[in-house]
Amino acid sequence: MGSNENAGSGRIRGKVALITGSASGIGRATAERFRAEGARVAGIDLADDSPEGVVDLYRKVDVVDEAAVAQTVAQVRSEFGSLDIVVNAAGIAGGGAAHMVDTADWDRVIDVNLKGTFLVCKHAVTAMVEQGNGSIVNIASIEGLEGTEGGSAYNASKGGVVIFSKNMAMDYGRKGVRVNAICPGFIDTPLARQVFDGEVMQSYLDRIIAHSQLGRFGKPEEIASAALFLASDDASFVTGVALVVDGGLTAGHRVGLTALMGLE
Ligand code: NAI
């Protein structure tokens, strides 16, 4: 499914969105979908340039650089007149069992995934409170809801994003700002490909996918669809949720009875 196949409902037409991690994977697919739905989209990422046609305004910004984040939020507001939607999709992988984790690696994973989300939220929500409306979507992970072998730093960062999103929903709900998290399962992006690189890791990925109810890798466009829902007025009564989009991976554990019942 290409990002444009569902496009064009205009659910966020005229809205202004800021998307982090817009140069790749989930952030990129979300930026493309939001533009196709009529939003003006600003993107930030570490890449020197944005892939062509993905965003209306691009800035090379590290999400842990607070001054640059604040400047970007100000620039988006001055160029587009408002900031209605934020999707925090910038993120990195990293972990290992605790005794194996280099402390500097731990810090970087927590910094990018959790502090970066905090910094963008901090500066964006100020604008949204002034406007009296806004919708923030933080891309967490199912690994922020349950443990995984060797998860450590990554899972800690994503668990932090889930609870931080719920807390923001509490703090800003009466100011017209909705804040939700999405918890994707395994999605076919450069990040996932890097984690499961090589024959041995690929065999673990195959096992994970075999355990999911839909039996396949997710697509970045399927997370973009969930982000569109949460960002749009279709989700006007939804705040503080951690929406699982994982092909049923965390629905339950398969032991093969569906095959016995002729369902495989
Ligand atoms: P990706 O690697 O394709 O895209 C992430 C983007 O974030 C990259 O363009 C990267 O340059 C950017 N980025 C990284 N650090 C940054 C920083 N400090 N400042 C600005 N930009 C930065 O990865 P993917 O898979 O699209 O991941 C997007 C989000 O989804 C991440 O938060 C990831 O943890 C989360 N996620 C991904 C899953 C998957 O299976 N792919 C599953 C669950 C969550």
Residues whose N, C-alpha, C, O or C-beta is under 5 A from the ligand:
A	BS01	NAI	G21 A23 S24 G25 I26 G27 I44 D45 L46 A47 V61 D62 V63 V64 A89 A90 G91 I92 V112 I139 A140 S141 P184 G185 F186 I187 T189 P190 L191 A192
